[in-house]
């Protein structure tokens, strides 16, 4: 239903406008290209709809300002890293107190805040024993190692097109003929991931049982809903089936709640009454300060503590010098205690519902075969209807030019979405006016495309 020639013309027009609007960002990028690998601090920052990234000047709450002086409604929010909003006051105050007044970040000594955070996360996610990292990627790496130690099994099972950071074991997908293959673009893999892992499609219980029946899977590492390939929700009974099958075949279940934390104060685990053996999380819980952690059930913790020969203190493969440092733990406590509260999630989820309803109205008005899906405070539109039911379908529904058109059109009019997909996230500072601004611009973009 999309005129591809018209889409191409509109996309080039919007990219030209972007270049003209942002000369300082363009100049900063050109200068950085001679000094930074890829021209950016981290190579994924080259994921941009217009040829170069916007450069940050300031950010507060649900607003970002770039170096050319343009202010944006930020619905990207650091791809969940700033779900608490940019520089929430409680976290800023806690970090300033810890770093500037009391002093100390890399001291290698615990603080009393850590036990508070562990208790709070335990109450929210239902697993009582917590340890900290600086990223969810590391939390997943360490949880995988612990699962292998406990079960004595070598393999990890993931869902096709899942996202658990840059963990080696998760970079494989279900191929076009149903075979398990390394994910396209996998950089310098130390070993073919089909050696270390198994993969099945999300929402496929028969496939899951087939792979678990090999008896070599230490843990199923999964998001309760897929996120980074677009939101894919579980079908009725699917997550209960996953839990039953993992127990039947002796595999642990790890819920990665890093993105699905948007579902509520305890993520999908609490919202949907799930009972994983391990929970991993990162990004949002530190209010933007690098933070992450993994939580263990009482049974898993007891089994690990009873095992002789595990080096959990020095070079056994679990831990990092700055993990659990006083600064990140202080930020986690402030964020969980004062910012990402149950009341905040109620506000954020209601706004995401408003966003979802507005997008659906535009889709309906133009009779487009698109869909929009909500997961708590997070919502996303896709260029297919019905919404994808697994990662393979979701990947096949990608339309890079249409993505880029909407992203750059929105950015040129003061609205930012997550660059990797059409995700909008609400924070405690997001307002109805912010959501309505997206609705207005999105409606205009679609109307121009459909004219």
C-alpha positions in Angstrom: 0.0 0.0 0.0 3.1 2.3 0.1 4.2 4.1 -3.0 7.9 3.4 -2.8 8.8 6.2 -5.2 7.0 8.7 -3.1 8.5 7.2 0.1 12.0 7.7 -1.5 11.3 11.3 -2.4 9.9 12.2 1.0 12.8 10.5 2.8 15.4 12.4 0.8 13.5 15.7 1.5 13.5 15.0 5.2 17.2 14.0 5.2 18.1 17.2 3.4 16.1 19.2 6.0 17.9 17.3 8.8 21.3 18.2 7.3 20.3 21.9 7.0 18.9 22.0 10.6 21.9 20.5 12.3 25.2 22.0 11.0 26.9 21.8 14.4 26.0 18.1 14.8 27.3 17.4 11.3 30.5 19.3 12.0 31.1 17.5 15.3 30.6 14.1 13.6 33.1 15.0 10.8 35.7 16.0 13.4 35.1 12.8 15.4 35.6 10.6 12.4 39.3 11.2 12.5 39.6 10.3 16.2 36.9 7.7 17.1 36.4 4.3 15.6 33.4 4.7 13.4 33.3 8.4 14.3 31.2 7.8 17.4 31.9 6.8 21.1 30.2 3.4 20.5 29.7 2.0 17.0 25.9 1.5 17.5 25.5 5.3 17.6 25.9 5.2 13.8 22.4 3.8 13.7 20.8 7.0 12.4 18.0 7.7 9.9 19.7 10.8 8.4 23.4 10.0 7.9 24.9 11.4 11.1 23.8 11.5 14.8 22.5 14.4 16.7 25.0 15.6 19.3 23.8 16.1 22.9 23.9 19.5 24.7 21.6 18.8 27.6 18.9 16.5 28.8 16.4 16.7 31.7 13.3 14.7 32.4 11.6 13.8 29.1 13.4 16.5 27.1 16.7 16.5 25.2 18.5 19.5 23.6 21.1 19.1 20.8 24.1 21.2 20.1 22.2 23.1 17.4 19.7 24.3 20.0 16.7 22.1 19.1 14.6 20.7 21.9 13.0 17.3 21.5 10.3 15.2 23.2 12.4 12.2 24.0 10.5 9.0 23.6 13.7 7.0 23.1 15.0 7.6 26.6 18.3 5.9 26.1 16.6 2.7 24.7 15.3 2.1 28.3 18.5 3.4 30.0 16.7 6.6 30.9 13.3 5.2 31.7 13.5 7.1 35.0 13.9 10.3 32.9 17.1 12.1 32.3 19.0 13.0 35.5 16.1 12.4 37.9 16.6 14.6 41.0 16.7 11.8 43.5 19.4 10.0 41.6 21.4 13.2 41.0 21.3 14.0 44.7 22.3 10.5 45.7 25.2 10.5 43.3 26.4 13.9 44.4 26.2 12.9 48.0 28.1 9.7 47.4 30.8 11.0 45.0 31.1 14.6 46.0 30.3 14.7 49.8 31.1 11.3 51.2 33.5 10.4 48.4 34.3 7.0 46.9 33.3 5.0 43.9 36.1 2.6 43.3 36.8 1.6 46.9 36.1 -2.2 46.7 34.1 -2.0 49.9 30.4 -2.6 50.2 27.9 0.0 51.3 24.7 -0.4 53.2 22.7 0.8 50.2 23.5 -2.5 48.5 21.5 -4.6 50.9 18.6 -2.2 50.5 18.7 -2.5 46.7 18.9 -6.3 46.9 15.9 -6.4 49.2 13.9 -4.0 47.0 14.7 -6.0 43.8 13.9 -9.2 45.7 10.5 -7.9 46.7 9.8 -6.7 43.2 10.9 -9.7 41.2 10.4 -12.6 43.7 14.0 -13.9 43.8 15.8 -13.1 47.1 19.5 -13.1 46.5 21.1 -10.4 44.3 24.5 -9.5 43.0 25.4 -6.4 40.9 27.1 -5.6 37.6 27.5 -2.5 35.5 25.4 -3.7 32.6 22.7 -6.2 31.9 25.1 -7.8 29.4 27.4 -8.7 32.2 24.6 -9.8 34.4 23.5 -12.2 31.7 27.1 -13.5 31.1 27.5 -14.2 34.8 24.0 -15.8 35.2 24.8 -18.1 32.3 28.1 -19.2 34.0 26.2 -19.8 37.3 23.6 -21.9 35.5 26.2 -24.0 33.8 27.9 -24.6 37.2 24.7 -25.6 38.9 23.4 -27.9 36.3 26.6 -29.3 34.9 25.2 -28.7 31.4 27.0 -26.8 28.6 24.3 -25.2 26.5 22.1 -22.1 26.7 18.7 -21.9 24.9 17.5 -18.5 23.6 14.7 -17.2 21.3 15.4 -16.3 17.7 16.1 -12.6 17.4 16.2 -12.1 21.2 18.3 -9.4 22.7 20.5 -10.0 25.8 23.4 -7.6 24.9 26.6 -8.8 23.3 26.6 -12.2 25.0 28.3 -14.7 22.8 25.8 -17.5 23.5 22.8 -15.5 22.3 24.0 -14.5 18.8 22.2 -17.1 16.8 18.8 -17.4 15.1 16.5 -19.8 13.4 17.4 -19.8 9.8 15.0 -19.9 6.7 14.9 -23.7 6.7 14.5 -24.1 10.4 18.2 -24.7 11.0 20.1 -23.0 13.8 22.7 -20.5 12.4 24.9 -17.7 13.7 23.2 -14.3 13.6 24.2 -12.3 10.5 27.0 -9.8 11.3 28.3 -11.6 14.4 31.7 -10.0 15.0 34.7 -12.2 15.7 32.7 -15.0 17.3 35.1 -17.1 19.5 33.2 -20.2 18.6 30.2 -21.0 16.4 27.2 -20.2 18.7 25.5 -23.4 17.6 28.1 -25.2 19.6 27.3 -23.3 22.8 23.6 -22.7 22.3 20.2 -23.8 21.0 17.6 -21.5 19.6 13.9 -21.7 19.0 11.2 -19.2 18.0 9.3 -17.3 20.7 5.8 -18.7 21.3 6.9 -22.1 20.0 6.4 -24.7 22.8 6.8 -27.7 20.5 10.2 -26.3 19.3 11.3 -25.6 22.9 10.5 -29.1 24.1 12.3 -30.6 21.1 15.5 -28.7 22.0 15.2 -29.3 25.7 14.8 -33.0 25.2 18.5 -33.2 24.2 19.2 -32.9 27.9 22.1 -30.5 27.5 20.5 -27.1 28.2 21.7 -25.5 31.4 19.2 -22.6 31.1 16.6 -21.0 29.0 17.5 -17.3 28.8 14.6 -15.2 27.6 12.7 -12.0 27.7 9.1 -12.6 28.8 8.2 -10.6 25.7 10.6 -9.9 22.9 11.6 -6.3 22.6 14.5 -5.3 20.5 13.2 -6.9 17.3 9.9 -5.1 18.0 7.6 -6.0 20.8 6.3 -9.5 20.5 3.9 -10.5 23.3 3.5 -14.1 24.6 0.5 -16.0 23.5 -1.9 -17.3 26.2 -0.3 -20.2 28.1 3.1 -19.8 26.5 5.1 -18.6 29.5 3.4 -21.2 31.8 4.4 -23.8 29.2 8.0 -22.6 29.2 8.2 -22.9 33.0 6.6 -26.4 33.0 9.0 -27.6 30.3 12.2 -26.2 31.9 11.3 -27.9 35.1 10.4 -31.2 33.4 13.8 -31.2 31.6 15.9 -29.9 34.4 16.9 -26.6 32.9 16.9 -23.3 34.8 14.8 -20.3 33.6 16.4 -16.9 33.4 14.1 -13.9 32.8 15.9 -10.9 31.3 13.8 -8.0 32.5 16.1 -5.2 31.2 13.6 -4.0 28.6 10.4 -5.7 29.9 10.8 -3.8 33.1 8.5 -1.4 31.4 5.6 -3.8 32.3 5.6 -2.5 35.9 7.6 -2.1 39.1 8.5 -5.8 39.0 8.6 -6.2 35.2 6.7 -9.0 33.6 7.8 -11.3 36.3 5.5 -9.6 38.8 2.9 -8.3 36.4 2.3 -11.8 35.0 3.0 -13.9 38.1 6.1 -15.7 36.7 8.5 -17.7 38.7 12.0 -17.8 37.1 15.1 -19.2 38.8 17.2 -16.2 37.9 16.3 -12.6 36.9 18.7 -10.3 35.1 18.2 -6.5 34.7 20.1 -3.4 33.9 19.8 0.0 32.3 16.9 1.8 34.0 17.5 0.8 37.6 20.3 3.2 38.0 18.6 6.3 36.7 21.2 6.5 33.8 24.2 5.6 35.9 25.7 2.3 34.7 24.0 -0.4 36.7 22.8 -4.0 36.5 22.3 -7.1 38.5 21.1 -10.7 38.7 18.9 -12.2 41.3 18.9 -15.9 42.3 16.1 -18.0 43.8 16.8 -19.4 47.2 17.2 -22.9 45.7 19.8 -21.8 43.1 21.7 -19.8 45.7 21.8 -22.7 48.1 23.0 -25.1 45.4 25.8 -22.7 44.4 27.0 -22.2 47.9 27.1 -25.9 48.5 29.4 -26.5 45.6 33.0 -26.9 46.4 35.6 -25.6 43.9 33.7 -22.7 42.5 35.8 -19.5 42.5 33.2 -16.8 43.1 35.8 -14.4 44.6 38.7 -14.1 42.3 39.2 -15.3 38.7 36.4 -17.8 38.3 34.7 -15.9 35.5 32.1 -14.0 37.5 32.5 -10.4 38.6 34.2 -7.1 37.8 36.2 -4.6 39.8 33.7 -1.8 39.6 30.6 -4.0 39.8 28.5 -3.1 42.8 30.5 0.1 43.4 29.2 2.6 45.9 28.2 5.1 43.2 26.0 2.9 41.1 24.4 1.3 44.1 23.5 4.7 45.5 21.9 5.6 42.1 20.0 2.3 42.1 18.6 2.9 45.6 17.5 6.4 44.8 15.9 5.4 41.5 14.0 2.5 42.9 13.0 4.2 46.1 12.0 7.6 44.7 11.6 7.6 40.9 10.5 4.3 39.4 7.7 3.7 42.0 4.4 2.0 41.5 2.7 5.4 41.2 5.2 6.4 38.5 4.5 3.2 36.5 0.7 3.8 36.7 1.3 7.3 35.1 3.7 5.9 32.5 1.5 3.0 31.5 -1.5 5.2 31.1 0.5 7.5 28.8 1.6 4.5 26.8 -2.0 3.6 26.4 -2.8 7.0 25.1 0.1 6.7 22.7 -1.1 3.3 21.5 -4.6 4.5 21.0 -3.5 7.5 19.0 -1.3 5.5 16.7 -4.0 2.9 16.2 -6.4 5.8 15.2 -4.0 7.0 12.5 -3.6 3.4 11.2 -7.3 3.0 11.1 -7.9 6.4 9.4 -5.7 5.4 6.5 -6.6 1.7 6.4 -3.0 0.7 6.8 -1.9 -2.9 7.3 0.1 -1.9 10.4 -0.2 -2.7 14.1 0.8 -1.2 17.4 1.7 -3.1 20.5 2.0 -2.0 24.1 4.0 -3.4 27.0 3.3 -1.4 30.1 5.1 2.0 29.7 6.4 1.0 26.2 4.7 0.9 22.8 5.8 0.3 19.3 4.3 0.3 15.8 5.1 -2.2 13.1 4.4 -2.3 9.4 2.4 -5.5 9.4 -1.0 -6.7 10.7 -1.5 -8.8 12.7 1.5 -8.1 14.9 4.3 -10.6 14.6 4.1 -13.7 16.9 7.8 -14.5 16.9 11.2 -13.1 16.2 11.4 -14.5 12.6 8.1 -12.9 11.6 9.1 -9.6 13.3 12.5 -9.5 11.5 10.7 -10.2 8.2 8.4 -7.3 8.7 11.2 -4.8 8.8 11.1 -1.9 6.4 14.3 0.2 6.8 13.3 3.0 4.4 9.9 3.4 6.1 11.6 3.3 9.5 14.0 6.0 8.4 11.4 8.2 7.0 9.3 8.3 10.1 12.3 8.7 12.4 13.8 11.6 10.5 10.4 13.2 9.9 9.7 13.1 13.7 13.2 14.3 14.6 12.8 17.3 12.2 9.7 18.2 14.2 11.0 17.7 17.7 10.2 14.0 18.6 12.8 11.2 19.1 12.1 7.5 18.9 14.5 4.7 19.6 16.8 4.5 16.5 16.8 0.7 16.2 13.0 0.4 16.0 9.8 2.4 16.4 9.7 2.2 20.1 8.3 4.9 22.3 8.9 4.8 26.1 7.3 6.9 28.8 9.1 8.2 31.9 7.8 9.8 35.0 8.3 13.3 33.4 6.5 12.5 30.2 3.2 14.4 29.7 0.0 14.0 27.8 1.1 16.9 25.7 4.3 15.0 24.8 2.3 12.0 23.6 -0.1 14.3 21.7 2.8 16.0 20.0 4.0 12.6 18.7 0.4 11.9 17.5 0.2 15.1 15.6 3.6 14.7 13.8 3.0 10.9 13.2 -0.4 11.7 11.7 1.2 14.3 9.4 4.0 12.0 8.3 1.5 9.2 7.4 -0.8 11.7 5.7 2.0 12.9 3.4 3.0 9.3 2.7 -0.5 8.3 1.9 -1.4 11.4 -0.2 
